[in-house]
C-alpha cells in the first residue's frame, strides 16, 4: 500500500456537487493499493499514520501525531499513486490492484484507522471526486508499506 499524506488545516471531498466527507485539522490520505497488498499492509499503515509525528509541538517542531492533536483523517482511494510513467507519455496502472481487490482493503484500512482512535471521513471508491484542502506547512509525505 502507498499513502500520500498531507497535513491539513481542513479538507473535503465532493462527488457531483455533493459533499461526502470533510475534516478540520488532520491528514488527507490518498491511498493506493497494489496487487500483492493484504490485511497486514492495511494494519501496518493504519498504525503508522495514526502515530506519524508530523504535527507541531509547542516549540514548533514536528513531534506530535494525529492521535496527539486529536485530528481526523480524510481517506480517498487513489489508484494513480502506482502509475508507471517510465515508458511513453500515457501512464500504465498495471502496478495498481484491480478495483475488486482494492476496495475491500481501502475499507479495511479506514476501519483500522478508526480502531486506532482516529475519526475517519471517506471519499467514494472509484468515483470522480473533487478534493479541496489547505495543506499546512506544506507537509506532504509518501508512506509505503514494507
N, C-alpha and C positions, 0 to 999 in steps of 0.2 A: 504494500500500500504506500501511497505517496500523498502527503498533505502539504499544500501551500497554505501557510498560516500567516494571517495578517492581524496585528494588534490594532484594534479599532476603538474609536470613541462611540461609534454606532454603525450599524449595518442593517440592511433589509434586502429582501428578495421578493420579486413580483413575477407573476405569470399572467399575461393578458390583462394588465392593469389591476390585478387582484393581489394584494399583499399576502404572502404566505407566512413569512417569518420576519421578525425584527428583534434586534438586541441593542442594548446600550453598551457600556464598556465590556470588552471581551475579545473573542477571537472569531474572525471569519475564517472558516476552514474549508478550502476547496479540496475535495477528496477524490483521489484516483485509485482504482483497483486494478491490479494486474491479474492475469490468468492463474498464477500459482499462489495467490493470496488465499488465506483462510481465516478461521476464527482466532487463531493465535496472533496473527498480524493485527487484527482489529483490536484485540485486548491490549497488546503491547502499545499500539499507537494511542488508544484512548488514555491509558495511564501516563504515557509520555506527555501528551498535550495538556492534560489536567495539571501536571506538575512542572511544565516547562517554565522556567523562571525568566520571563521576558517583560514583566511589568515593573515599573519603577518603585523603589522603596523611598522612604523619606529623604534619603541623601541623593536621589536621582539616579541610582544605579539599577540596572535590570537585575533584580534579585527576588522578585515576588512572582508567584504562579497565579494562574487563573483561579484556583481554589483560594489562595491567599487574599485576592482582591474581591472575591465574590462575584466574578464576572460570568458571563454566559458565552455560549458558542452558537454561531450560525453555521450549519454544516450544509454544503452544497456539493452534489456529485459533479465530478469534473473529469470525464474520460480523456480529455485532451491533455492532461498532465503527462500522459505516456506517449505523446506524439513523437514520432521519429522523423526528423527533418533533414537527415544526412544526405538523402538522395532526392534529386528533383526539387520541385517547388510546391508539391502538394504533400502535406504531412500524411504519414502512414500511422494508423492506430492499431496495428496488429499486436502491440505490446499492452493494450488495454483489454480488460476482461469483457466478455460478452455481457450485454445487459442482464440476461437471466442469471448470470453468475455474480455480477457486481451488485445488483440491487439488494439481495439478502445481506451481503457484507456491509454495504452502506447502512442499512437499517440496524444491523448488529453493532456497528461502530457507534452509532448515535445512542443506542441503548446502553452500551458500556460506558460511554462518556457520562450519561445521566447517572449511572450507578456509581460513578466516581464523585458525584455531588455537583456536577455542572449542569445548570439549566441549558437545554438544547432546543434551538429552533431549527427548522429544516427548509430546504428548497423542495422542489418536486422532481423526483428522479426522472431523467430523460426528457424533461421539458425544456423549452427555450425560455430562459429566465433573464430578468434584468436585475442586476445587483447594484445597490448603492451603498457606499461605505465612506467613512472618514478614517483613513489609516493614520494612527497616532505614532509618530516618531520621525519618519516612517519606519515601521518594523515589519519585514516580510521574510519568512524563513521557510525553507523546504525541509521537510522531515520525511525520510524514507525508513521503512521498517527493515530490520536486519534480515 
